[in-house]
Amino acid sequence: MKAPDEEYGYGIVRPYSALTMDIPAGPKANPLGHLTPPAPPSHAPAKDTGVAAQTSSRNVIVIAAGGGVLLITALIAWLITRSRRTPQSGMPPRMTGGPYPPPQPPAGYHPYPNGAPQHGYTPPQAPPQPNPYAQQLPYQGQ
């Protein structure tokens, strides 16, 4: 028989058979060998081993890389907010009532005599509402 089979692939999954199958017992001894428990830490200062030095240098590299990423992200955010605050070089600045008069319409322009033309429909106006934030007049007792 050739595996994988075109119809069944590598075989049919039979969970009941897999759970009830008689499997021979494994070796009595631990196949990984006997592991010795770690020695309790002594109070004497230990020499800096190569593994600790490598771990320490890796921590420094990871912290430096993280700081660099944060710095670049902050720089990009600052540049974006700064560019949104200042007017773009291709657009003229907005005029908010400077010393210049407002622009005049071109020659030959004739506006409507009474404002915008009316088309026969005036939207209904809501009655005026009192301003809840207006300052109240002091009580004038009489």
N, C-alpha and C positions, 0 to 999 in steps of 0.2 A: 504494500500500500504506500502511496506517495503522499507526503504531507507538504503543504496544506491541501486538503481536498477541495475541489471546486464548489461542492455543495455544502459541506460541513466545516470548511476551514481547517482548524487544528483539532477539531473534535466537537462533540456535543457536551454541553454542560449538564451534569446530573448531580445536583446538590445533595439529594438524599443518599445516593451511593457514596458520594465523597464523605459525608458525615458518618455513615455507618460502616465504612470500609475497615477491615481488620489490618491495622498497620503494625509492623513489628516494633518492639520497644527499642529506644535508642541506647547508646552506650551508657554504662553505669558511671563512668568517670566524666567529668566536665570536659567537653571537646575543646574548650578554650584554654584549658589549663587552670591551675590554681592561681587566683588573683590574691595578692597580698594587700591587706588594708593599708592605707596611707599612714605614715608615721605621724604622731601628734606633733604639732608645731612646737619648736623649742623657742626659748626666750632669747637665744643668742642671735645677733644680727646675721642674716644670711648674705652671702656674696651675690652680687648681681649676675645672674646667669644670662646666657645668650637669648633664651626664650623670653625672659622678662624684658630685656632691652629691646627685642624686636616688637613685642606687644606695645611697649611704651612709645616707640617711634611710630608704630601704626596709629596709635591713638592721636598723636600729635598731627600726623598727616590728615587723618579724618577730620579733626577739629579745624585745622587750617583750611581744608577744602570746603567744609560747611560754612566757615566764616567768609570765604571768598564768594560762595554762591549767594549768601545773604547780602554781601556788599554789592554785588552786581545787580541783584534784584532791587535793592533800595535805590541804586543809581538810576535804573531804568524807570522806576516809579516816579522818582524826582524829576527826571527829564520829561516824562509824559505830562505830569501836572504843570510843570513850568511852561511847556509848549501850549497847553490849553489856556493858560492865563494871559500870555502875550499875544498880540495880534500877529497874524501870519504876514510875511513880507509881501505877498502878492495881493493882499486885500487892504483897502484903505481903512484907517481907523474909524470907529463910529463917532459921529458928531453928536454931542449931547447939548447943543446950544452954545456954541462958541461965539467969537466976535464977528463971524461972517453971516450975512443974511441968508435965508433959505433959498434954494435954487428956484429960478423963475421958469414958468412953462415956456416951451418954444414959441416962436412967432407964428401967428395964425391959429393958435389953439384957442378954442372957444368953449369954456366949461358950460355945463347946464345952467340955466338961469336960476333955478331954485334948488341947487344941490343935485343929488342923484335922482334919476327918473323914477317915478312911482309906477308900479305895475298893477295897481288896483288892490293889492293885499298888504295890509299892515299887521304885523304880528301883534298879538295881544300883549299888553304891558302888565306886569305883576304890580300890585299896589306896593308902595314903598314900605319897607319894614324898618322898625327902629334899630339902631346900631346897639348891640348888647355891650360893646366895649366903649361906648361914648361916656364921657365924664358926666356924672349926675350933677345937676345944679344943687347948690346948698338949699336946705329947707328954709323958707322964709315964713316963719311963724307970725301970725297976726292976731 
